[in-house]
Amino acid sequence: MTPRSYRIGQIVPSSNVTMETEIPAILRARETVAPERFTFHSSRMRMTHVTPEQLKAMDADSDRCALELSDAHVDVLGYACLVAIMSMGLGYHRESETRLHARTVENGAPAPVVTSAGALVHGLNVLGAKKVALVAPYMQPLTRTVVEYLQHEGVEVLDYTALEIPNNLDVAAHDPLRLPGIAAALDYSDADAVVLSACVQMPSLAAVEEAEQKLGKPVVSAAICTAHQMLRSLGLPAVAPGAGTLLSGRYAESPVPPAAP
């Protein structure tokens, strides 16, 4: 029997070059241990610098992207910009997911919508992580926005570092192998988990397992959490080799967040 193939749609900032590499890498790794297969399809929103003004303008374009991807009858949509969602207001991922899902329904191709912001919140909840330490590439004001957003969702951020990289392509060029050392400098001893990259543009997948060994804590990224929630939204076991504790298989059948109405 031919394995089922799923179409993964991604709503991506125009300057993002990481989400279309890390999500496929995670799901390709899954293909080595499970029968399902995946294809990847993107629609882009214009954004070059991670500023509140560009993020707001970009988010307004996400409805168009959802329509375009639903034309392709994708099986799930991922909104690949965490800080764009978080900068729009506390709890905004729920509003975004509901609205974009409605666009797919109106277009006759209903599909679940996963935002990387909501997925990070959900992934930490799945791990039972009430206290975290966090690495983000953003300038200090936007990093504080991320911290406040997570704390509003019941996740205490014990310590964090803002790498203050303003250009989005420079964020993508940051060496992921530096991240375990950066995270080790945080006060993470009482943390339940460490967020190695609170940004789907800053690559971290190559360093997650090293960071878990170095820190002795579960380590996640926004991309890993997005892949986990995408798989669960498709009704598939959320497991992939080389992607840390969340995708180790221990949480393969965790409950799916309530679907957008």
C-alpha positions as CSV (number, residue, x, y, z in Angstrom):
1,M,0.0,0.0,0.0
2,T,1.3,3.5,-0.9
3,P,1.9,5.6,2.2
4,R,-0.5,8.5,2.7
5,S,1.0,11.8,1.6
6,Y,0.1,15.1,3.5
7,R,0.5,18.6,2.1
8,I,2.1,20.9,4.6
9,G,1.2,24.6,4.0
10,Q,3.4,27.4,5.5
11,I,2.6,31.1,5.7
12,V,6.1,32.5,5.7
13,P,7.6,36.0,6.0
14,S,9.3,36.9,2.7
15,S,12.7,37.0,4.3
16,N,12.3,33.8,6.3
17,V,14.6,31.0,4.9
18,T,14.6,28.7,8.0
19,M,11.1,27.5,8.5
20,E,11.1,25.9,5.0
21,T,14.3,24.0,6.0
22,E,13.7,23.0,9.6
23,I,10.0,21.8,9.4
24,P,10.9,19.7,6.3
25,A,14.0,18.4,8.1
26,I,11.9,17.3,11.1
27,L,9.2,15.6,9.0
28,R,11.8,14.0,6.7
29,A,13.4,12.5,9.8
30,R,10.0,11.2,10.8
31,E,9.7,9.5,7.4
32,T,12.6,7.3,8.4
33,V,10.5,5.8,11.3
34,A,6.9,6.1,10.1
35,P,5.1,5.5,6.8
36,E,3.5,8.9,6.1
37,R,5.0,11.2,3.5
38,F,4.9,15.0,3.3
39,T,5.1,17.7,0.6
40,F,5.7,21.3,1.4
41,H,4.0,24.4,0.0
42,S,4.5,28.1,1.0
43,S,2.9,31.5,0.6
44,R,4.9,34.6,1.6
45,M,4.1,37.9,3.4
46,R,6.5,40.8,2.9
47,M,8.9,41.5,5.8
48,T,12.6,42.3,5.9
49,H,13.2,43.9,9.3
50,V,11.7,42.6,12.6
51,T,10.0,45.8,13.7
52,P,6.5,46.3,15.1
53,E,5.5,48.3,12.1
54,Q,6.6,45.6,9.6
55,L,5.2,42.8,11.7
56,K,1.7,44.5,11.8
57,A,1.7,45.1,8.1
58,M,2.8,41.6,7.4
59,D,0.2,40.0,9.6
60,A,-2.5,41.8,7.7
61,D,-1.3,39.8,4.6
62,S,-1.8,36.4,6.3
63,D,-5.4,36.1,5.1
64,R,-4.3,36.2,1.4
65,C,-1.7,33.5,2.2
66,A,-4.3,31.2,3.8
67,L,-6.5,31.5,0.7
68,E,-3.6,30.8,-1.6
69,L,-2.6,27.7,0.4
70,S,-6.2,26.5,0.6
71,D,-6.3,26.7,-3.2
72,A,-3.7,23.9,-3.0
73,H,-5.9,21.9,-0.6
74,V,-3.1,21.7,2.0
75,D,-3.9,19.4,5.0
76,V,-2.6,21.8,7.6
77,L,-1.4,25.5,7.6
78,G,1.5,26.7,9.7
79,Y,1.9,30.4,10.4
80,A,5.7,30.8,10.5
81,C,6.3,34.0,12.5
82,L,6.1,33.8,16.2
83,V,6.8,37.4,17.1
84,A,4.3,38.7,14.5
85,I,1.6,37.0,16.4
86,M,2.8,37.9,19.8
87,S,3.3,41.6,18.9
88,M,-0.4,41.8,18.0
89,G,-1.6,41.4,21.6
90,L,-1.9,38.9,24.4
91,G,-3.6,35.7,23.3
92,Y,-3.7,36.8,19.6
93,H,-2.7,33.3,18.4
94,R,-6.2,32.1,19.1
95,E,-7.8,35.0,17.0
96,S,-5.3,34.4,14.2
97,E,-5.9,30.7,14.1
98,T,-9.7,31.1,14.1
99,R,-9.7,33.7,11.4
100,L,-7.3,31.9,9.0
101,H,-9.1,28.6,9.5
102,A,-12.3,30.5,8.5
103,R,-10.6,31.6,5.2
104,T,-9.9,28.0,4.4
105,V,-13.5,27.0,5.1
106,E,-14.8,29.9,3.0
107,N,-12.6,28.7,0.2
108,G,-14.0,25.1,0.3
109,A,-10.8,23.5,1.6
110,P,-11.0,23.5,5.4
111,A,-7.7,22.9,7.2
112,P,-6.4,23.3,10.7
113,V,-4.2,26.3,11.3
114,V,-1.1,26.2,13.6
115,T,0.7,29.4,14.6
116,S,4.2,29.1,15.8
117,A,3.3,31.3,18.7
118,G,0.4,29.1,19.8
119,A,2.5,26.0,19.1
120,L,5.2,27.2,21.5
121,V,2.7,27.8,24.2
122,H,1.1,24.4,23.6
123,G,4.4,22.6,23.4
124,L,5.5,23.9,26.7
125,N,2.1,22.9,28.2
126,V,2.5,19.4,26.8
127,L,5.9,19.2,28.5
128,G,4.4,20.5,31.7
129,A,6.9,23.3,31.6
130,K,5.7,26.1,33.9
131,K,9.1,27.7,34.2
132,V,11.5,28.3,31.3
133,A,14.7,30.0,30.2
134,L,14.7,31.4,26.7
135,V,16.9,32.5,23.8
136,A,15.5,35.0,21.3
137,P,17.2,36.8,18.4
138,Y,15.1,40.0,18.7
139,M,15.8,43.4,20.0
140,Q,15.1,43.9,23.7
141,P,11.5,45.4,23.3
142,L,10.3,42.6,21.1
143,T,11.9,40.0,23.3
144,R,10.1,41.4,26.3
145,T,6.9,41.1,24.3
146,V,7.6,37.4,23.9
147,V,8.3,37.0,27.6
148,E,5.1,38.9,28.5
149,Y,3.1,36.8,26.1
150,L,4.3,33.5,27.6
151,Q,3.8,34.7,31.1
152,H,0.2,35.7,30.2
153,E,-0.2,32.1,29.1
154,G,1.0,30.8,32.5
155,V,4.6,30.1,31.6
156,E,7.1,31.9,33.9
157,V,10.3,33.1,32.1
158,L,13.0,32.8,34.7
159,D,15.7,34.2,32.5
160,Y,16.2,35.1,28.9
161,T,18.7,36.6,26.4
162,A,18.0,38.9,23.5
163,L,20.6,38.6,20.8
164,E,19.4,41.9,19.3
165,I,19.8,41.0,15.6
166,P,17.6,43.5,13.7
167,N,17.9,42.1,10.1
168,N,15.9,39.0,9.5
169,L,18.4,37.4,7.1
170,D,21.1,37.9,9.7
171,V,18.9,36.0,12.2
172,A,18.8,33.1,9.7
173,A,22.6,33.3,9.4
174,H,23.2,32.9,13.2
175,D,25.2,29.8,13.9
176,P,23.0,27.3,15.7
177,L,26.0,25.6,17.3
178,R,26.6,28.7,19.4
179,L,23.2,28.3,21.0
180,P,24.0,25.6,23.6
181,G,26.7,27.9,25.1
182,I,24.4,30.9,25.0
183,A,21.7,29.0,26.8
184,A,24.2,27.6,29.3
185,A,24.9,31.2,30.4
186,L,21.2,31.6,31.5
187,D,19.9,30.9,35.0
188,Y,18.1,27.8,34.0
189,S,18.6,25.6,37.1
190,D,15.0,25.8,38.2
191,A,13.5,25.8,34.7
192,D,11.3,22.9,33.5
193,A,12.5,23.4,29.9
194,V,14.7,25.7,27.8
195,V,13.5,27.4,24.7
196,L,16.6,27.4,22.5
197,S,15.0,29.5,19.8
198,A,11.9,31.5,20.4
199,C,11.9,32.3,16.7
200,V,11.3,30.2,13.6
201,Q,13.9,32.1,11.6
202,M,16.8,31.5,14.0
203,P,18.0,28.0,13.2
204,S,18.5,25.6,16.2
205,L,17.5,22.1,15.2
206,A,21.1,21.0,14.7
207,A,21.9,22.0,18.3
208,V,18.8,20.8,20.2
209,E,20.1,17.4,21.3
210,E,23.5,18.8,22.2
211,A,21.7,21.4,24.3
212,E,19.6,18.8,26.1
213,Q,22.8,16.9,27.0
214,K,24.6,20.0,28.1
215,L,21.8,21.5,30.1
216,G,20.1,18.4,31.4
217,K,16.7,19.8,30.6
218,P,14.1,19.3,27.8
219,V,14.9,21.7,25.1
220,V,12.5,23.0,22.5
221,S,12.3,25.6,19.7
222,A,9.4,27.3,18.1
223,A,9.9,25.1,15.0
224,I,9.9,21.9,16.9
225,C,6.7,22.9,18.7
226,T,5.1,23.8,15.4
227,A,6.0,20.4,13.9
228,H,4.6,18.7,17.0
229,Q,1.3,20.5,16.8
230,M,1.0,20.1,13.0
231,L,1.4,16.3,13.4
232,R,-1.2,16.1,16.2
233,S,-3.6,18.4,14.1
234,L,-3.3,15.8,11.3
235,G,-4.1,13.0,13.8
236,L,-0.6,11.6,13.4
237,P,1.8,10.5,16.2
238,A,4.1,13.4,16.9
239,V,7.5,11.7,16.7
240,A,10.7,12.6,14.9
241,P,14.3,11.5,15.5
242,G,16.9,14.2,16.4
243,A,14.4,16.8,17.5
244,G,14.6,16.6,21.3
245,T,12.3,15.5,24.1
246,L,9.0,16.8,22.7
247,L,9.3,14.7,19.5
248,S,11.0,11.8,21.2
249,G,7.8,9.7,21.2
250,R,7.0,10.4,24.8
251,Y,4.4,12.9,23.8
252,A,3.4,11.3,20.5
253,E,-0.3,11.1,21.4
254,S,-0.7,14.2,23.4
255,P,-4.1,15.9,23.2
256,V,-4.7,18.3,20.3
257,P,-5.6,21.9,21.3
258,P,-9.3,22.7,20.6
259,A,-9.8,23.3,16.9
260,A,-10.8,26.8,15.7
261,P,-14.6,27.0,15.5
